[in-house]
Amino acid sequence: MLEVIKLLVCFCVGFYAFRFMKITGTAQVTRFLFWLVFIRFVVASFHSITYVQVAGPISIVSLVSMVSVAACSLFLFKLNRSIIFNREHILIKLIIALMIISGLINGQLVTSIASIVKWLFLLQLILLFQQSFKYETVKNTLSVLLIAYAYPVTMLLFSVVLGIKKATELDGSLSYLGGFYHESTFSNMIYGALLIYLLLSVTLKSHSIVKLFLGLMFGFVLIMLVNYRTTVIAAVIVIFGALYAQYREQKFQFKTLSIAGGVLLVLLATLLDFSSVAERFMEIPEALSKSSVFFSLPEYYSIEDKKFFSGRIYLWSQYISQAMEGDIIQQWFGYGMDSWKKYFDLYAHNTIVSFYYELGILGCTLILSFFIWQFIQILRIKVDVIKWTLLGIYASFILLNMGTMPLWQIEGIIILSLIIALTSFYIGEKNETY
């Protein structure tokens, strides 16, 4: 039933987008961006087919990612080859180079290809967004992108209406996934839709504050329905960052609307029947009260300690302990991308920990520098409401990287590329380095 609905929704969204872009005279680069994102979402939604391995460890969805990177390379080369071979985004290029070097040192180059492709895609998407903002208004680019995100949002609504849900946790809590495979990937899509709606709203000078609040509350409910704890917390940060930005922006008599919006969101969360979700959040203060466990070796964790944050803290300690046992070369260059599969059943669920294990001290230093640099760049934005909105969004994205790894998913890469490109645009300097 849901597979048929996917096809119908896919056709409707694709047809509407085609007509919309034709009528509005959308620039070629923006149309290209839309189809990249939309096709990715569609391919991910038919996971029973596209997740099947067709060539060794390579699945159809992986092939689509590789084809997307190749298509981006050709498109950018045709559009403006000078933007490819310059010193922009130097930290991203250094990270990619380190991935290659670490792969060669550890004999892991083949297994590193997937990660290298994803980071190349991040770089390409940043350039595409920057070019789109050059030929379009930010409003038009975000409007077209929001149409692509209408696909996963619509599928989520259908899964709620039809009562199609999935038990994703041992505590019996349920998630509505819209026919997608995993709540982590799907929650990033819904989270991305919330971000784009927010960014589109604040870029409109005549935007309605009431409409913005209603949209934020609706997006928050959707993310709660997906029921992925890390993304729920990230959404809260986004929303309160947006409310603070609006509070600073509005005149005195309208500041109460921002405060009221925050109160309404809190009330909404308490009124909804998400008791199982609430129970999962109760362990946060308990874990913080035992903060010493964060710095313990894996063998000193008790059975209860191993359960904190769905076992994430214990998993991180295992990765760090294993990384510290490597030789001097591995200490500096790591074990190579995706080398964790040789020793662990689960990925690290933390970008910093993962970089330390796979790319060593150099990789950890580069990713931290990259995150800090982007934060500094956002602070340089002169438009106050944009700056504080983007700070909230970026802080939430960093949080996601501490509890899961959106940078290892195309959906997360799309979000970060948009943040970086928007930051560069609002700073007003074409040759910003990242």
N, C-alpha and C positions, 0 to 999 in steps of 0.2 A: 504493500500500500504506500509506504513512505517513499519507496524508490520511484514510483510513478509520479508522486507529488514533486520529488526532486527534479525530474525531467520537465514537468510543467512549469515549476517556478524558475528553473534555469532558462527555459525558453522565454518566459515572460520578462524576466529581468534583462536578459541579453537583448531582446527585441526593443524594450523600452530604452535601454542605454544607447542602442544604435540610433534610434529615432532622435533621442535627446541630443546626442553629440552632433548629429547631422543638422538639426534645426538651429542649434546654438553655434555652429561653426567651430567646434572644438578643435584645437590644434592637434597636429599629427602625433606629437610626443605624448600628449595627454591621453589620446585615444589608445596609443600603444600601452601606456601605463595601466589604463582600465582593463584591457584584455589580459595583460599579464596577471593582474590581481584576481580578476574574475575567473579565469581559467584555473588558476591555482585552487581557488575555493571549490570549484565544481569538481576538479579531479580529486581533491581531498574528501569530498562528500561521498563519492562512490568507492569507498575504501575496500569493499569486498572484492573489487576488481583491480583497483589501482595499487593496492598494497601488496599484490602478488608479485613475487620475484620472477623476473623473466630472463635475467642474465646473471647467474651467480647470485651475489648479494644485492644486486640492483633491481629495484621494483619499478613499476610503471611511473609512480609518482616521483621517484628519483630521476628517471629519464626525462620527465617533463621539466624538472628543475634544471637539468643539464642543458636541455634544449632552450629553456628560457634564458640562461646565462649566455649561450651562444648567440641567440637572437638579439639580446641586449648589446652584446659586443658589436655585432654588425650594425645595429641601428645607431649606436652612439658614434661609431666610426664614420658612418655616413652623415650623421647629423652635424658633428663637430669633433673631429679627431683630436684637436688640441686639448680638449677637456679630459681626455683619457691619459695623456702622457705629460701631465704636469705634476707639481709638488703638492697639490691639494690632497687632503685626507691622508697625510703622511703616516699617521699612527695606524690606520686601517691597513695600509700597504705594508707596513713593518710587521703587523700581526700575520698577514698572509705569508710574507717572506719567512717568518719564524716557523710557521706551520710546515712549510716546505722543507726548511733546514732540519727541523726536529724529525720530520718523517724520513728524511735521508739518513740521519744519524742512527735512528732506531730501526731502520728497515720497515717503516710503517707508511711509506709514501702512498701506496695504493689505498690503504684504509683511511688515509687522511684526505682523500679526494673529496668526499662528501662535505667535510667541514670547509675545505678551501673553496669549493663551489659556492657554499652559502655565504661566505664572507666576500667573495667576488660579487655575488648578487647584491649584498648590502651596499657595496661601493657603487655598483651600477645603478641601483635604485635611487641613491642619493643624487647622482648626476642627472638621472631622468627627472626627478622631482625639481631639481634646480632649473633644468631647461624648461620644464613645464611652467614654472613660476615666471620664467623669462618671457614666454610666448602667451601665457594666460594670466588672468588674475588669480590670486590664491583662492578666491571664492569659487571660481569655475573649476579649478583642479579638485578642490575638496568636494564639490558637488558631484562631480563625475565619479570620484572615488567612493563616495557614500552610496552610490547606486550599486557598486560591486558588493559592498557590505550588506546591502539589503537582502542578498541571497541567504547567508547564514542566519540573519535575524528572522527572516520569514520562515525558514525551516525550523527554528527554535519555537516560534509561535505555533506552527503546525504540530510539533511534537507535544506541546502543552495541551492544545485543544484535543488531540487524539489520545492523550494520556500515555504516550510512548516515553518511557523513562528507563533509567539504568541504575542499578545499585553499584556505586563506585567505591564505597568504603566498608570496612568491616563492621562499622556501627550501624549499618543499614540505611544510611542517608542516600537519597536518590538524586540523580542528575537528569536534566532534560538536555539531550545532545543534538536534537534535530536530525538524527540519522548519521551524524559524524562519529568517528571512531573513539576519540579520547577527549575527556573533559579539559585537559591541559591545552591542546591545540584549539579546540572549539571555544574555550573561554577567551583565548587570545583574539579570536575573531570578533566576539561580542564586545570585548574590551576595546578592540580597535574601532568598532562602530561607535561606541560611546565617545572615544577620543575625537574622532573625525566630526561627529555631531557638535561636540563642544567647541572645537577649533573653528568650525564653520560658523557657529553662532557668534563667537567673539570677534571674528574678522568682519562681520557685518556691522557697520557703524550704527545702523538703526535696529539692531537686534532687540527682541522682546525679552526682558528679564524673566517674566512669567513663563514664556515658552521655553526658555533655557532651563529653568528649574524643573518644569514638567518633563522635559526630555531627559534630564539627568536622573530624575526619580525613576522614570520608565526604564532607562538603561541599567540602573542599579538593580531593579527587580529582575531584569533578564539575567544579569550576571549571578544573582543569588540563585536563580533557577538552574543555572549550569552547575552551581555548587562546587566550585574549585576554590578552596579557602584562600590561597595566595592571591588569586585574581580578585576575590571579594575585598580583601584588605587593600589591594592596589586601587580598586575602584573608589573606595572610601577616601583615599589620599587625593585622587584626581578630583573628586567632587568637592571636597573641602578646600582644595587649592583653587578651584574655579570660583567657589563662593567667596573666598578671601579676595581674589582678584576683582570680583564684582563689587565687593564691599569697598575696596580702595577706589574703584572707578566711579561709583555713583555719588550723587550729591547727598547731603546729610539726610534729607527727608526720605530718601530711598534706601539708605543703608539697612534699615530694618528688614527690607525684603531679603537681603542676603542672610541675615541672622535667622529670619523665619524659615528660609529655605533649608538651612542646616538643621533646625529643630524638626522640620517636617520629615527630613530624610531619616533622622534618628527615630522618630515616631513610626515611620513606615517600616523600618527594619524590625522594631519591637512588635508591631502589630501582625506582621507576617508570620505564618506558622512554619518556622524553620527551626524547630526545637533541636533536631539532630545536628543542624549546622552550629547552633549556639553552643551545644555541648562540646563540639570540636574546638571552639574558640576558647573554652574555659581552661584549656591546658596551657595557654600562653602565659598567664601570670604565674602558674605553677612552675613552668620551665624556667622563667626568669628568676624565680626565688631560689632555684638551684643552678645559678649561673656558672658555678665552678665546674659543672659537668661539661660545659662547652670546651674546656681546655684539658680534659682527661684523655688518656690513651684508650683505645677501644676495649682493651681487656679489663678496664676498671669500671665499665658501664654496668649498672644493674639491669635487671629485666625491665623494670619500670622506666629507667633512663632511656633505654633503647626505643621506647614507644613515643617519646616526645616528637611532636611535629611529624607524625607518621613515619618515624624512624630516620628523619633527615639528619639530625645532629649526630647520631651514631654513624650514619653513612659518611658524613663529612670527616669525622675523626678517622675512619678507615682509610679514606682517600689520602688524607694528610699524612697519616702514619706510613702508608705504603710509599708515598712520594719521598718522604725523608729517608727511606732506606736505600734509595738509588745511589749510584756512583756519582762522582763529581760532574760528569757530563750530563747525566739525567737530572741532577739537582738544578743545573742552569737551563737546560733545554727540554726537560721533561721526557716522558715516555712516548710521545707522538700522539697525534689526534686519533681519537676513538680507540686508543690502546686499552682503555678501561674494560672493554669487552673481554679481554683475556683474563682479568682477575675478579671482576665484579659482575653481579647480575643486574644491577641498576646503575643508571647514569648518576652523576654526582648531585643533581638537583641544586646546584649552586655554581654560577659562572666563574666566580673567583677561585673556588676550590678546584673546579674542573681545569681551569687554565694552569693552576699551580701543578696539578698532577700531569697534565698532558704537555705543557709547554714550559714547565719549570719556573725558576725565579724570574727569568726574562719575560716569559709570557704573563706571569702575574703582575709584573711591573708595568708592562705595556697596557693590559686591560684596565688596570687601575688608573693609569695616566689618561687613557682614552675616556673613561667615565668622568674623571675630574675635569679634564679639558672641556668636555661638552657642557658640564655644569657652569664653568667659568664663562663660556660663550653665551649661554642663556642669560646670565647676569648682565651681559653687555647690551641686551636689547633695551631700547629707549622707550618703547610703547609699553606702559606699565601693565595694562590688562593682559597683553600678550605675554609679557615676561613672567608674571606670576602664574598664569594659566599653564604655560610651558614648564615652569618649575615644578608645579604639582604633577603634571603628566610625566616629566622625566624622573622625579623622585619615585613615583609609583612603578615606573619601568625598572629602575634600579632595584627596588624591592622585589619585583618579580624575578630578577636575576639572582637574588639571594635565596629564593625558595624553590625556584624551578629554573629552566633555561630557555627563555623565549628567543635568545640569539641563536639557538640551534634549531629553530623552527622558522620557516619562511614567513609565517604570520607575524612573528615577533620582529623579524628583519624589516618587514614592511613598515611597522610602527616606528622603529628606530630611525630608519632612513628618512621618514617624514619629519620626525623631530629635528634631525640634523639639518635637513634642507630648509625647513621653516626658520630655524635659528639663523642660518646663514642669510636667508632672505631678509629677515627683519633687522639684522645687524647692518645690512646694506653694503656688505663688502663681498665682491665676487670671488676673491681669491683667498677665502678663509682656509686655514689648515686644520685637519683633524687627525 
